[in-house]
């Protein structure tokens, strides 16, 4: 704990500290309210027949940098092809025919 919090001139520092803590607490409350709102929207989407897991994946992907996402997708597709996991798709069958 800083020394200035204990002496006579520490009142200002204590007031600043209290203000910081209270601001953080208010933001934490707002964050909780927003989290609850997001949960409600997902529940509404589920009620309307949308797949919540797919929606969460879309939200996650949209946050990513486009180039990095495309690079990652290319790597995943390469690995899937190496494991024969794309053989059941028209593109996978065409690739196998070329081999």
N, CA, C and O atoms as a GROMACS GRO file, in nm:
protein
  396
    1UNK      N    1   0.085  -0.118   0.000
    1UNK     CA    2   0.000   0.000   0.000
    1UNK      C    3   0.089   0.124   0.000
    1UNK      O    4   0.180   0.132   0.082
    2UNK      N    5   0.066   0.221  -0.089
    2UNK     CA    6   0.150   0.339  -0.095
    2UNK      C    7   0.149   0.415   0.037
    2UNK      O    8   0.048   0.420   0.107
    3UNK      N    9   0.265   0.474   0.070
    3UNK     CA   10   0.279   0.546   0.196
    3UNK      C   11   0.183   0.663   0.206
    3UNK      O   12   0.134   0.694   0.314
    4UNK      N   13   0.155   0.730   0.092
    4UNK     CA   14   0.069   0.848   0.098
    4UNK      C   15  -0.074   0.816   0.142
    4UNK      O   16  -0.149   0.908   0.175
    5UNK      N   17  -0.113   0.690   0.142
    5UNK     CA   18  -0.248   0.655   0.185
    5UNK      C   19  -0.260   0.658   0.337
    5UNK      O   20  -0.371   0.660   0.390
    6UNK      N   21  -0.147   0.659   0.408
    6UNK     CA   22  -0.154   0.655   0.552
    6UNK      C   23  -0.128   0.789   0.620
    6UNK      O   24  -0.159   0.802   0.739
    7UNK      N   25  -0.072   0.888   0.551
    7UNK     CA   26  -0.043   1.015   0.618
    7UNK      C   27  -0.156   1.115   0.598
    7UNK      O   28  -0.259   1.084   0.538
    8UNK      N   29  -0.135   1.238   0.650
    8UNK     CA   30  -0.240   1.341   0.643
    8UNK      C   31  -0.275   1.380   0.501
    8UNK      O   32  -0.390   1.415   0.473
    9UNK      N   33  -0.178   1.376   0.412
    9UNK     CA   34  -0.207   1.412   0.273
    9UNK      C   35  -0.267   1.295   0.195
    9UNK      O   36  -0.292   1.305   0.075
   10UNK      N   37  -0.290   1.185   0.266
   10UNK     CA   38  -0.342   1.065   0.201
   10UNK      C   39  -0.491   1.069   0.172
   10UNK      O   40  -0.542   0.980   0.104
   11UNK      N   41  -0.561   1.170   0.220
   11UNK     CA   42  -0.705   1.176   0.196
   11UNK      C   43  -0.735   1.183   0.048
   11UNK      O   44  -0.828   1.119  -0.001
   12UNK      N   45  -0.655   1.260  -0.025
   12UNK     CA   46  -0.676   1.273  -0.169
   12UNK      C   47  -0.654   1.138  -0.237
   12UNK      O   48  -0.733   1.097  -0.321
   13UNK      N   49  -0.544   1.070  -0.200
   13UNK     CA   50  -0.514   0.940  -0.260
   13UNK      C   51  -0.623   0.838  -0.225
   13UNK      O   52  -0.661   0.758  -0.310
   14UNK      N   53  -0.673   0.841  -0.102
   14UNK     CA   54  -0.781   0.748  -0.064
   14UNK      C   55  -0.906   0.776  -0.146
   14UNK      O   56  -0.973   0.684  -0.192
   15UNK      N   57  -0.937   0.905  -0.164
   15UNK     CA   58  -1.055   0.942  -0.244
   15UNK      C   59  -1.038   0.896  -0.389
   15UNK      O   60  -1.134   0.849  -0.451
   16UNK      N   61  -0.918   0.910  -0.443
   16UNK     CA   62  -0.891   0.863  -0.580
   16UNK      C   63  -0.908   0.712  -0.587
   16UNK      O   64  -0.971   0.661  -0.680
   17UNK      N   65  -0.851   0.642  -0.492
   17UNK     CA   66  -0.861   0.497  -0.488
   17UNK      C   67  -1.006   0.453  -0.480
   17UNK      O   68  -1.048   0.362  -0.552
   18UNK      N   69  -1.083   0.518  -0.394
   18UNK     CA   70  -1.224   0.484  -0.379
   18UNK      C   71  -1.299   0.509  -0.510
   18UNK      O   72  -1.383   0.428  -0.549
   19UNK      N   73  -1.269   0.620  -0.578
   19UNK     CA   74  -1.333   0.652  -0.704
   19UNK      C   75  -1.300   0.546  -0.810
   19UNK      O   76  -1.388   0.506  -0.887
   20UNK      N   77  -1.175   0.503  -0.815
   20UNK     CA   78  -1.134   0.400  -0.911
   20UNK      C   79  -1.210   0.270  -0.885
   20UNK      O   80  -1.264   0.209  -0.977
   21UNK      N   81  -1.213   0.229  -0.759
   21UNK     CA   82  -1.283   0.105  -0.723
   21UNK      C   83  -1.431   0.114  -0.758
   21UNK      O   84  -1.488   0.019  -0.812
   22UNK      N   85  -1.493   0.227  -0.728
   22UNK     CA   86  -1.636   0.242  -0.759
   22UNK      C   87  -1.662   0.242  -0.909
   22UNK      O   88  -1.763   0.188  -0.954
   23UNK      N   89  -1.572   0.302  -0.987
   23UNK     CA   90  -1.588   0.298  -1.133
   23UNK      C   91  -1.578   0.156  -1.185
   23UNK      O   92  -1.657   0.115  -1.270
   24UNK      N   93  -1.482   0.081  -1.133
   24UNK     CA   94  -1.467  -0.058  -1.175
   24UNK      C   95  -1.592  -0.137  -1.137
   24UNK      O   96  -1.641  -0.217  -1.217
   25UNK      N   97  -1.642  -0.116  -1.017
   25UNK     CA   98  -1.763  -0.188  -0.973
   25UNK      C   99  -1.882  -0.156  -1.065
   25UNK      O  100  -1.957  -0.245  -1.102
   26UNK      N  101  -1.898  -0.028  -1.102
   26UNK     CA  102  -2.008   0.010  -1.192
   26UNK      C  103  -1.993  -0.059  -1.328
   26UNK      O  104  -2.090  -0.109  -1.384
   27UNK      N  105  -1.870  -0.060  -1.380
   27UNK     CA  106  -1.846  -0.126  -1.508
   27UNK      C  107  -1.871  -0.276  -1.501
   27UNK      O  108  -1.923  -0.336  -1.595
   28UNK      N  109  -1.833  -0.338  -1.389
   28UNK     CA  110  -1.860  -0.480  -1.371
   28UNK      C  111  -2.011  -0.507  -1.372
   28UNK      O  112  -2.056  -0.606  -1.429
   29UNK      N  113  -2.088  -0.419  -1.310
   29UNK     CA  114  -2.234  -0.433  -1.311
   29UNK      C  115  -2.289  -0.418  -1.452
   29UNK      O  116  -2.377  -0.493  -1.494
   30UNK      N  117  -2.235  -0.321  -1.527
   30UNK     CA  118  -2.278  -0.302  -1.666
   30UNK      C  119  -2.242  -0.423  -1.750
   30UNK      O  120  -2.321  -0.467  -1.834
   31UNK      N  121  -2.122  -0.478  -1.727
   31UNK     CA  122  -2.078  -0.596  -1.801
   31UNK      C  123  -2.171  -0.714  -1.773
   31UNK      O  124  -2.206  -0.788  -1.865
   32UNK      N  125  -2.212  -0.731  -1.649
   32UNK     CA  126  -2.305  -0.839  -1.612
   32UNK      C  127  -2.439  -0.818  -1.682
   32UNK      O  128  -2.498  -0.914  -1.732
   33UNK      N  129  -2.488  -0.694  -1.684
   33UNK     CA  130  -2.615  -0.665  -1.749
   33UNK      C  131  -2.606  -0.694  -1.899
   33UNK      O  132  -2.698  -0.751  -1.957
   34UNK      N  133  -2.495  -0.655  -1.961
   34UNK     CA  134  -2.476  -0.682  -2.105
   34UNK      C  135  -2.468  -0.832  -2.131
   34UNK      O  136  -2.524  -0.882  -2.229
   35UNK      N  137  -2.399  -0.903  -2.044
   35UNK     CA  138  -2.388  -1.048  -2.058
   35UNK      C  139  -2.526  -1.113  -2.050
   35UNK      O  140  -2.557  -1.205  -2.126
   36UNK      N  141  -2.608  -1.066  -1.958
   36UNK     CA  142  -2.744  -1.118  -1.945
   36UNK      C  143  -2.826  -1.087  -2.070
   36UNK      O  144  -2.904  -1.170  -2.116
   37UNK      N  145  -2.808  -0.966  -2.125
   37UNK     CA  146  -2.880  -0.928  -2.248
   37UNK      C  147  -2.839  -1.019  -2.364
   37UNK      O  148  -2.924  -1.062  -2.442
   38UNK      N  149  -2.710  -1.046  -2.376
   38UNK     CA  150  -2.662  -1.134  -2.483
   38UNK      C  151  -2.720  -1.274  -2.466
   38UNK      O  152  -2.761  -1.337  -2.564
   39UNK      N  153  -2.723  -1.322  -2.343
   39UNK     CA  154  -2.780  -1.454  -2.316
   39UNK      C  155  -2.927  -1.458  -2.358
   39UNK      O  156  -2.974  -1.557  -2.415
   40UNK      N  157  -3.000  -1.350  -2.330
   40UNK     CA  158  -3.141  -1.341  -2.369
   40UNK      C  159  -3.157  -1.344  -2.521
   40UNK      O  160  -3.250  -1.405  -2.573
   41UNK      N  161  -3.067  -1.276  -2.593
   41UNK     CA  162  -3.075  -1.274  -2.739
   41UNK      C  163  -3.050  -1.414  -2.795
   41UNK      O  164  -3.118  -1.456  -2.888
   42UNK      N  165  -2.952  -1.485  -2.740
   42UNK     CA  166  -2.927  -1.622  -2.784
   42UNK      C  167  -3.049  -1.710  -2.756
   42UNK      O  168  -3.085  -1.795  -2.839
   43UNK      N  169  -3.113  -1.691  -2.642
   43UNK     CA  170  -3.232  -1.770  -2.610
   43UNK      C  171  -3.345  -1.737  -2.708
   43UNK      O  172  -3.417  -1.826  -2.752
   44UNK      N  173  -3.359  -1.610  -2.743
   44UNK     CA  174  -3.460  -1.570  -2.842
   44UNK      C  175  -3.430  -1.633  -2.978
   44UNK      O  176  -3.521  -1.682  -3.045
   45UNK      N  177  -3.303  -1.631  -3.016
   45UNK     CA  178  -3.264  -1.691  -3.144
   45UNK      C  179  -3.294  -1.840  -3.145
   45UNK      O  180  -3.344  -1.894  -3.244
   46UNK      N  181  -3.265  -1.907  -3.034
   46UNK     CA  182  -3.294  -2.050  -3.023
   46UNK      C  183  -3.444  -2.074  -3.034
   46UNK      O  184  -3.488  -2.169  -3.099
   47UNK      N  185  -3.522  -1.987  -2.969
   47UNK     CA  186  -3.667  -1.998  -2.977
   47UNK      C  187  -3.721  -1.979  -3.118
   47UNK      O  188  -3.828  -2.029  -3.152
   48UNK      N  189  -3.646  -1.906  -3.200
   48UNK     CA  190  -3.685  -1.884  -3.338
   48UNK      C  191  -3.627  -1.989  -3.432
   48UNK      O  192  -3.638  -1.978  -3.554
   49UNK      N  193  -3.564  -2.093  -3.374
   49UNK     CA  194  -3.516  -2.205  -3.454
   49UNK      C  195  -3.373  -2.195  -3.502
   49UNK      O  196  -3.329  -2.279  -3.580
   50UNK      N  197  -3.298  -2.096  -3.456
   50UNK     CA  198  -3.158  -2.085  -3.496
   50UNK      C  199  -3.070  -2.173  -3.408
   50UNK      O  200  -3.100  -2.193  -3.290
   51UNK      N  201  -2.963  -2.223  -3.465
   51UNK     CA  202  -2.866  -2.304  -3.393
   51UNK      C  203  -2.771  -2.210  -3.318
   51UNK      O  204  -2.691  -2.140  -3.380
   52UNK      N  205  -2.780  -2.210  -3.187
   52UNK     CA  206  -2.702  -2.117  -3.105
   52UNK      C  207  -2.553  -2.145  -3.116
   52UNK      O  208  -2.472  -2.052  -3.118
   53UNK      N  209  -2.516  -2.270  -3.124
   53UNK     CA  210  -2.374  -2.304  -3.136
   53UNK      C  211  -2.317  -2.245  -3.265
   53UNK      O  212  -2.206  -2.194  -3.266
   54UNK      N  213  -2.393  -2.254  -3.373
   54UNK     CA  214  -2.350  -2.196  -3.501
   54UNK      C  215  -2.342  -2.044  -3.492
   54UNK      O  216  -2.249  -1.983  -3.545
   55UNK      N  217  -2.438  -1.983  -3.426
   55UNK     CA  218  -2.436  -1.837  -3.409
   55UNK      C  219  -2.312  -1.793  -3.331
   55UNK      O  220  -2.247  -1.695  -3.367
   56UNK      N  221  -2.281  -1.866  -3.224
   56UNK     CA  222  -2.162  -1.832  -3.145
   56UNK      C  223  -2.035  -1.844  -3.230
   56UNK      O  224  -1.944  -1.762  -3.219
   57UNK      N  225  -2.030  -1.946  -3.315
   57UNK     CA  226  -1.915  -1.964  -3.403
   57UNK      C  227  -1.905  -1.848  -3.502
   57UNK      O  228  -1.795  -1.799  -3.528
   58UNK      N  229  -2.016  -1.806  -3.557
   58UNK     CA  230  -2.017  -1.693  -3.651
   58UNK      C  231  -1.968  -1.566  -3.581
   58UNK      O  232  -1.886  -1.493  -3.637
   59UNK      N  233  -2.017  -1.541  -3.461
   59UNK     CA  234  -1.974  -1.423  -3.385
   59UNK      C  235  -1.824  -1.428  -3.360
   59UNK      O  236  -1.754  -1.328  -3.375
   60UNK      N  237  -1.774  -1.546  -3.324
   60UNK     CA  238  -1.631  -1.563  -3.298
   60UNK      C  239  -1.550  -1.538  -3.425
   60UNK      O  240  -1.447  -1.470  -3.421
   61UNK      N  241  -1.597  -1.591  -3.538
   61UNK     CA  242  -1.525  -1.575  -3.664
   61UNK      C  243  -1.525  -1.429  -3.711
   61UNK      O  244  -1.426  -1.381  -3.765
   62UNK      N  245  -1.636  -1.360  -3.692
   62UNK     CA  246  -1.646  -1.221  -3.735
   62UNK      C  247  -1.554  -1.128  -3.656
   62UNK      O  248  -1.520  -1.020  -3.703
   63UNK      N  249  -1.514  -1.170  -3.537
   63UNK     CA  250  -1.422  -1.091  -3.456
   63UNK      C  251  -1.278  -1.101  -3.508
   63UNK      O  252  -1.196  -1.012  -3.484
   64UNK      N  253  -1.250  -1.209  -3.579
   64UNK     CA  254  -1.113  -1.234  -3.624
   64UNK      C  255  -1.077  -1.148  -3.744
   64UNK      O  256  -1.164  -1.105  -3.820
   65UNK      N  257  -0.949  -1.125  -3.760
   65UNK     CA  258  -0.896  -1.060  -3.879
   65UNK      C  259  -0.924  -1.150  -3.999
   65UNK      O  260  -0.901  -1.271  -3.992
   66UNK      N  261  -0.973  -1.092  -4.109
   66UNK     CA  262  -1.015  -1.171  -4.225
   66UNK      C  263  -0.900  -1.255  -4.281
   66UNK      O  264  -0.918  -1.373  -4.309
   67UNK      N  265  -0.783  -1.195  -4.298
   67UNK     CA  266  -0.670  -1.268  -4.355
   67UNK      C  267  -0.625  -1.383  -4.265
   67UNK      O  268  -0.596  -1.492  -4.313
   68UNK      N  269  -0.620  -1.357  -4.135
   68UNK     CA  270  -0.580  -1.463  -4.042
   68UNK      C  271  -0.683  -1.576  -4.041
   68UNK      O  272  -0.648  -1.693  -4.033
   69UNK      N  273  -0.811  -1.538  -4.050
   69UNK     CA  274  -0.917  -1.639  -4.052
   69UNK      C  275  -0.904  -1.726  -4.178
   69UNK      O  276  -0.916  -1.848  -4.170
   70UNK      N  277  -0.881  -1.662  -4.292
   70UNK     CA  278  -0.868  -1.738  -4.416
   70UNK      C  279  -0.746  -1.829  -4.414
   70UNK      O  280  -0.751  -1.941  -4.464
   71UNK      N  281  -0.638  -1.781  -4.356
   71UNK     CA  282  -0.518  -1.863  -4.344
   71UNK      C  283  -0.546  -1.985  -4.256
   71UNK      O  284  -0.507  -2.097  -4.290
   72UNK      N  285  -0.614  -1.962  -4.144
   72UNK     CA  286  -0.648  -2.073  -4.054
   72UNK      C  287  -0.739  -2.174  -4.125
   72UNK      O  288  -0.719  -2.295  -4.113
   73UNK      N  289  -0.840  -2.124  -4.198
   73UNK     CA  290  -0.932  -2.212  -4.268
   73UNK      C  291  -0.859  -2.296  -4.373
   73UNK      O  292  -0.890  -2.414  -4.392
   74UNK      N  293  -0.761  -2.236  -4.442
   74UNK     CA  294  -0.684  -2.310  -4.542
   74UNK      C  295  -0.604  -2.421  -4.476
   74UNK      O  296  -0.594  -2.532  -4.530
   75UNK      N  297  -0.547  -2.392  -4.360
   75UNK     CA  298  -0.470  -2.495  -4.289
   75UNK      C  299  -0.561  -2.608  -4.245
   75UNK      O  300  -0.526  -2.725  -4.259
   76UNK      N  301  -0.678  -2.574  -4.191
   76UNK     CA  302  -0.773  -2.676  -4.147
   76UNK      C  303  -0.816  -2.763  -4.265
   76UNK      O  304  -0.821  -2.885  -4.254
   77UNK      N  305  -0.846  -2.700  -4.379
   77UNK     CA  306  -0.886  -2.777  -4.497
   77UNK      C  307  -0.773  -2.868  -4.544
   77UNK      O  308  -0.798  -2.982  -4.585
   78UNK      N  309  -0.649  -2.820  -4.538
   78UNK     CA  310  -0.535  -2.903  -4.576
   78UNK      C  311  -0.524  -3.024  -4.486
   78UNK      O  312  -0.503  -3.136  -4.533
   79UNK      N  313  -0.538  -3.003  -4.357
   79UNK     CA  314  -0.532  -3.115  -4.262
   79UNK      C  315  -0.647  -3.212  -4.284
   79UNK      O  316  -0.628  -3.334  -4.281
   80UNK      N  317  -0.768  -3.158  -4.308
   80UNK     CA  318  -0.883  -3.245  -4.330
   80UNK      C  319  -0.864  -3.328  -4.457
   80UNK      O  320  -0.897  -3.447  -4.460
   81UNK      N  321  -0.811  -3.266  -4.560
   81UNK     CA  322  -0.786  -3.339  -4.684
   81UNK      C  323  -0.683  -3.449  -4.661
   81UNK      O  324  -0.698  -3.560  -4.712
   82UNK      N  325  -0.578  -3.418  -4.584
   82UNK     CA  326  -0.475  -3.517  -4.555
   82UNK      C  327  -0.530  -3.635  -4.478
   82UNK      O  328  -0.481  -3.747  -4.490
   83UNK      N  329  -0.633  -3.610  -4.398
   83UNK     CA  330  -0.695  -3.716  -4.318
   83UNK      C  331  -0.810  -3.784  -4.391
   83UNK      O  332  -0.874  -3.874  -4.337
   84UNK      N  333  -0.836  -3.742  -4.514
   84UNK     CA  334  -0.944  -3.802  -4.592
   84UNK      C  335  -1.082  -3.757  -4.549
   84UNK      O  336  -1.181  -3.823  -4.580
   85UNK      N  337  -1.089  -3.647  -4.479
   85UNK     CA  338  -1.217  -3.602  -4.426
   85UNK      C  339  -1.299  -3.524  -4.529
   85UNK      O  340  -1.416  -3.494  -4.504
   86UNK      N  341  -1.241  -3.491  -4.643
   86UNK     CA  342  -1.314  -3.417  -4.746
   86UNK      C  343  -1.356  -3.507  -4.862
   86UNK      O  344  -1.415  -3.460  -4.959
   87UNK      N  345  -1.327  -3.635  -4.851
   87UNK     CA  346  -1.356  -3.728  -4.960
   87UNK      C  347  -1.505  -3.741  -4.987
   87UNK      O  348  -1.543  -3.782  -5.097
   88UNK      N  349  -1.590  -3.709  -4.891
   88UNK     CA  350  -1.734  -3.723  -4.909
   88UNK      C  351  -1.799  -3.602  -4.975
   88UNK      O  352  -1.920  -3.602  -4.998
   89UNK      N  353  -1.721  -3.500  -5.005
   89UNK     CA  354  -1.777  -3.381  -5.068
   89UNK      C  355  -1.747  -3.385  -5.218
   89UNK      O  356  -1.654  -3.454  -5.259
   90UNK      N  357  -1.825  -3.315  -5.299
   90UNK     CA  358  -1.797  -3.314  -5.443
   90UNK      C  359  -1.654  -3.266  -5.473
   90UNK      O  360  -1.586  -3.323  -5.559
   91UNK      N  361  -1.608  -3.166  -5.404
   91UNK     CA  362  -1.471  -3.117  -5.425
   91UNK      C  363  -1.370  -3.224  -5.384
   91UNK      O  364  -1.269  -3.244  -5.451
   92UNK      N  365  -1.398  -3.292  -5.273
   92UNK     CA  366  -1.309  -3.397  -5.227
   92UNK      C  367  -1.303  -3.514  -5.324
   92UNK      O  368  -1.196  -3.569  -5.350
   93UNK      N  369  -1.418  -3.552  -5.378
   93UNK     CA  370  -1.420  -3.660  -5.477
   93UNK      C  371  -1.344  -3.621  -5.602
   93UNK      O  372  -1.270  -3.703  -5.658
   94UNK      N  373  -1.360  -3.496  -5.647
   94UNK     CA  374  -1.289  -3.449  -5.765
   94UNK      C  375  -1.138  -3.451  -5.740
   94UNK      O  376  -1.061  -3.487  -5.829
   95UNK      N  377  -1.097  -3.412  -5.621
   95UNK     CA  378  -0.954  -3.413  -5.588
   95UNK      C  379  -0.900  -3.555  -5.588
   95UNK      O  380  -0.790  -3.579  -5.637
   96UNK      N  381  -0.978  -3.649  -5.534
   96UNK     CA  382  -0.933  -3.789  -5.533
   96UNK      C  383  -0.923  -3.845  -5.673
   96UNK      O  384  -0.833  -3.924  -5.702
   97UNK      N  385  -1.015  -3.806  -5.761
   97UNK     CA  386  -1.011  -3.855  -5.900
   97UNK      C  387  -0.886  -3.805  -5.972
   97UNK      O  388  -0.831  -3.876  -6.056
   98UNK      N  389  -0.842  -3.686  -5.939
   98UNK     CA  390  -0.722  -3.630  -6.002
   98UNK      C  391  -0.598  -3.705  -5.958
   98UNK      O  392  -0.500  -3.714  -6.033
   99UNK      N  393  -0.601  -3.757  -5.837
   99UNK     CA  394  -0.485  -3.831  -5.786
   99UNK      C  395  -0.477  -3.964  -5.857
   99UNK      O  396  -0.386  -4.043  -5.830
   0.00000   0.00000   0.00000
